[in-house]
Amino acid sequence: MAKKTFESALARLEQITEELEDSELSLDSSLKKFDEGIKLAGYCNEQLTKAKSKVELLLEKDDKLEAIPFDGSDNENQNLSGE
């Protein structure tokens, strides 16, 4: 099996969602697909969490670059605009 990537896991999760929405599956098949989807969603969430922890904004302060962890809040945008 090929190495799992975020993109391939997300694509498979979308496929599972479509298959479950189709409702042509038996209850047993639906439960198996749902279980696979839960595992894929967990994997995707883990990958996003890792990526978020690596994201840093570089701000210029006193002619020095300072790495500040990205927290996703709007406060960072205000700092960039000098407010």
N, CA, C and O of each residue as an XYZ file, in Angstrom:
332
protein
N       0.844     -1.191      0.000
C       0.000      0.000      0.000
C       0.881      1.245      0.000
O       1.919      1.274      0.661
N       0.477      2.251     -0.726
C       1.242      3.490     -0.809
C       1.218      4.214      0.534
O       0.316      4.028      1.350
N       2.234      5.041      0.733
C       2.324      5.818      1.966
C       1.113      6.751      2.066
O       0.751      7.440      1.113
N       0.505      6.746      3.250
C      -0.681      7.582      3.454
C      -0.251      9.036      3.612
O       0.662      9.353      4.374
N      -0.923      9.901      2.882
C      -0.693     11.336      2.993
C      -1.997     11.980      3.444
O      -3.062     11.365      3.390
N      -1.894     13.224      3.887
C      -3.090     13.964      4.272
C      -4.063     14.020      3.098
O      -5.264     13.804      3.258
N      -3.523     14.314      1.918
C      -4.366     14.462      0.737
C      -5.077     13.166      0.369
O      -6.261     13.181      0.035
N      -4.359     12.041      0.429
C      -4.994     10.767      0.079
C      -6.015     10.361      1.139
O      -7.064      9.806      0.810
N      -5.714     10.635      2.408
C      -6.655     10.317      3.478
C      -7.916     11.162      3.347
O      -9.025     10.663      3.540
N      -7.750     12.431      3.024
C      -8.906     13.320      2.858
C      -9.751     12.892      1.661
O     -10.980     12.903      1.726
N      -9.090     12.517      0.573
C      -9.827     12.061     -0.612
C     -10.621     10.795     -0.297
O     -11.767     10.656     -0.725
N     -10.015      9.874      0.449
C     -10.710      8.638      0.824
C     -11.871      8.956      1.763
O     -12.939      8.352      1.661
N     -11.666      9.892      2.666
C     -12.726     10.290      3.585
C     -13.912     10.879      2.814
O     -15.066     10.602      3.144
N     -13.634     11.678      1.804
C     -14.701     12.237      0.960
C     -15.441     11.128      0.219
O     -16.664     11.168      0.086
N     -14.689     10.140     -0.263
C     -15.292      9.011     -0.976
C     -16.211      8.222     -0.035
O     -17.323      7.849     -0.410
N     -15.737      7.976      1.183
C     -16.543      7.246      2.163
C     -17.822      8.014      2.470
O     -18.896      7.422      2.578
N     -17.708      9.324      2.610
C     -18.879     10.158      2.888
C     -19.920     10.017      1.787
O     -21.111      9.872      2.063
N     -19.466     10.059      0.540
C     -20.383      9.898     -0.587
C     -21.040      8.520     -0.577
O     -22.236      8.391     -0.837
N     -20.242      7.487     -0.272
C     -20.784      6.132     -0.234
C     -21.818      5.985      0.872
O     -22.836      5.320      0.681
N     -21.571      6.596      2.023
C     -22.529      6.519      3.123
C     -23.795      7.310      2.815
O     -24.893      6.896      3.186
N     -23.646      8.434      2.144
C     -24.809      9.252      1.776
C     -25.672      8.558      0.738
O     -26.879      8.789      0.675
N     -25.053      7.698     -0.087
C     -25.776      6.967     -1.120
C     -26.793      6.018     -0.494
O     -27.834      5.742     -1.091
N     -26.504      5.528      0.683
C     -27.350      4.634      1.486
C     -27.737      3.340      0.764
O     -28.770      2.748      1.076
N     -26.936      2.905     -0.177
C     -27.164      1.627     -0.854
C     -26.423      0.494     -0.137
O     -26.530     -0.665     -0.539
N     -25.680      0.819      0.910
C     -24.872     -0.160      1.615
C     -25.689     -0.870      2.689
O     -26.672     -0.335      3.202
N     -25.259     -2.086      3.017
C     -25.875     -2.790      4.135
C     -25.430     -2.125      5.433
O     -24.488     -1.332      5.438
N     -26.096     -2.443      6.512
C     -25.750     -1.873      7.807
C     -24.317     -2.239      8.178
O     -23.568     -1.388      8.657
N     -23.929     -3.485      7.964
C     -22.577     -3.929      8.293
C     -21.530     -3.168      7.473
O     -20.513     -2.732      8.012
N     -21.780     -3.012      6.180
C     -20.853     -2.268      5.322
C     -20.787     -0.804      5.726
O     -19.716     -0.197      5.719
N     -21.933     -0.242      6.077
C     -21.968      1.158      6.508
C     -21.153      1.360      7.771
O     -20.415      2.339      7.888
N     -21.280      0.438      8.717
C     -20.520      0.537      9.965
C     -19.022      0.412      9.724
O     -18.232      1.112     10.358
N     -18.627     -0.468      8.816
C     -17.205     -0.615      8.491
C     -16.662      0.656      7.843
O     -15.560      1.102      8.160
N     -17.442      1.232      6.935
C     -17.017      2.475      6.278
C     -16.958      3.623      7.289
O     -16.041      4.443      7.256
N     -17.941      3.672      8.182
C     -17.958      4.702      9.212
C     -16.721      4.587     10.095
O     -16.089      5.595     10.411
N     -16.372      3.369     10.494
C     -15.186      3.136     11.323
C     -13.922      3.577     10.589
O     -13.050      4.213     11.182
N     -13.820      3.245      9.313
C     -12.673      3.679      8.515
C     -12.629      5.205      8.429
O     -11.559      5.809      8.510
N     -13.789      5.815      8.266
C     -13.867      7.267      8.191
C     -13.424      7.936      9.479
O     -12.739      8.958      9.445
N     -13.807      7.374     10.607
C     -13.401      7.924     11.910
C     -11.884      7.866     12.041
O     -11.265      8.824     12.503
N     -11.286      6.761     11.643
C      -9.823      6.626     11.712
C      -9.134      7.625     10.780
O      -8.130      8.235     11.147
N      -9.678      7.786      9.581
C      -9.097      8.743      8.630
C      -9.238     10.179      9.140
O      -8.318     10.985      8.997
N     -10.390     10.493      9.733
C     -10.592     11.836     10.282
C      -9.596     12.098     11.403
O      -9.061     13.201     11.514
N      -9.345     11.100     12.228
C      -8.350     11.235     13.297
C      -6.961     11.466     12.738
O      -6.216     12.306     13.242
N      -6.608     10.720     11.695
C      -5.301     10.884     11.051
C      -5.168     12.291     10.472
O      -4.145     12.950     10.658
N      -6.211     12.749      9.765
C      -6.171     14.093      9.174
C      -6.044     15.164     10.255
O      -5.286     16.122     10.100
N      -6.781     15.000     11.337
C      -6.710     15.958     12.438
C      -5.305     15.986     13.037
O      -4.782     17.055     13.353
N      -4.704     14.827     13.191
C      -3.342     14.742     13.717
C      -2.352     15.453     12.798
O      -1.467     16.170     13.268
N      -2.502     15.256     11.498
C      -1.614     15.901     10.540
C      -1.782     17.421     10.561
O      -0.800     18.159     10.474
N      -3.015     17.880     10.675
C      -3.274     19.318     10.744
C      -2.697     19.920     12.025
O      -2.163     21.029     12.012
N      -2.808     19.188     13.118
C      -2.256     19.662     14.391
C      -0.741     19.786     14.300
O      -0.162     20.762     14.777
N      -0.103     18.795     13.686
C       1.355     18.853     13.510
C       1.749     20.034     12.623
O       2.713     20.743     12.913
N       1.005     20.235     11.554
C       1.318     21.337     10.641
C       1.140     22.677     11.342
O       1.959     23.582     11.184
N       0.073     22.799     12.111
C      -0.189     24.057     12.812
C       0.937     24.376     13.790
O       1.320     25.536     13.947
N       1.463     23.349     14.444
C       2.524     23.585     15.417
C       3.821     24.038     14.741
O       4.677     24.636     15.393
N       3.972     23.762     13.456
C       5.181     24.150     12.726
C       5.092     25.556     12.124
O       6.103     26.158     11.764
N       3.866     26.058     12.026
C       3.673     27.360     11.394
C       4.125     28.471     12.340
O       3.702     28.519     13.495
N       4.949     29.329     11.866
C       5.394     30.480     12.647
C       5.338     31.722     11.780
O       5.608     31.681     10.580
N       4.989     32.800     12.402
C       5.008     34.083     11.703
C       6.312     34.785     12.027
O       6.747     34.809     13.178
N       6.928     35.353     11.012
C       8.138     36.128     11.244
C       7.777     37.603     11.292
O       7.202     38.153     10.352
N       8.116     38.210     12.375
C       7.840     39.626     12.552
C       9.164     40.358     12.705
O      10.101     39.863     13.333
N       9.218     41.520     12.131
C      10.424     42.313     12.248
C      10.295     43.215     13.475
O       9.354     44.001     13.589
N      11.255     43.086     14.385
C      11.280     43.900     15.599
C      12.698     44.377     15.816
O      13.620     43.568     15.923
N      12.876     45.660     15.881
C      14.197     46.243     16.139
C      15.256     45.677     15.193
O      16.346     45.299     15.624
N      14.927     45.624     13.904
C      15.832     45.112     12.874
C      16.229     43.653     13.089
O      17.248     43.205     12.564
N      15.443     42.920     13.847
C      15.684     41.490     14.068
C      14.423     40.743     13.669
O      13.313     41.257     13.805
N      14.603     39.545     13.183
C      13.453     38.701     12.889
C      13.178     37.844     14.110
O      14.079     37.207     14.657
N      11.940     37.837     14.523
C      11.546     37.074     15.695
C      10.473     36.086     15.279
O       9.470     36.472     14.678
N      10.673     34.829     15.589
C       9.674     33.807     15.275
C       8.637     33.791     16.384
O       8.974     33.666     17.561
N       7.367     33.919     15.998
C       6.277     33.897     16.961
C       5.337     32.774     16.551
O       4.869     32.751     15.412
N       5.047     31.834     17.461
C       4.145     30.734     17.119
C       2.801     31.246     16.647
O       2.250     32.188     17.216
N       2.279     30.628     15.612
C       0.991     30.994     15.042
C      -0.114     30.356     15.862
O      -0.115     29.142     16.064
N      -1.058     31.162     16.337
C      -2.165     30.601     17.103
C      -3.501     30.729     16.379
O      -4.531     30.303     16.903
N      -3.496     31.309     15.185
C      -4.707     31.407     14.387
C      -5.619     32.555     14.752
O      -6.673     32.715     14.136
N      -5.249     33.361     15.735
C      -6.122     34.471     16.124
C      -5.874     35.680     15.241
O      -4.858     35.763     14.550
N      -6.801     36.605     15.269
C      -6.672     37.828     14.480
C      -5.639     38.782     15.056
O      -5.262     39.741     14.383
N      -5.171     38.555     16.267
C      -4.169     39.426     16.892
C      -2.891     39.485     16.067
O      -2.221     40.517     16.035
N      -2.550     38.392     15.404
C      -1.336     38.350     14.599
C      -1.455     39.322     13.429
O      -0.488     39.997     13.076
N      -2.642     39.392     12.830
C      -2.853     40.306     11.700
C      -2.730     41.752     12.150
O      -2.233     42.595     11.403
N      -3.175     42.045     13.355
C      -3.067     43.390     13.873
C      -1.603     43.752     14.100
O      -1.202     44.889     13.854
N      -0.798     42.789     14.568
C       0.622     43.032     14.784
C       1.334     43.303     13.463
O       2.239     44.135     13.403
N       0.931     42.610     12.414
C       1.564     42.794     11.117
C       1.255     44.169     10.533
O       2.075     44.745      9.819
N       0.077     44.686     10.838
C      -0.314     45.984     10.291
C       0.163     47.135     11.152
O      -0.058     48.299     10.816
N       0.826     46.815     12.279
C       1.380     47.851     13.133
C       0.394     48.407     14.124
O       0.667     49.429     14.754
N      -0.747     47.766     14.283
C      -1.752     48.252     15.239
C      -1.498     47.697     16.611
O      -2.242     47.995     17.545
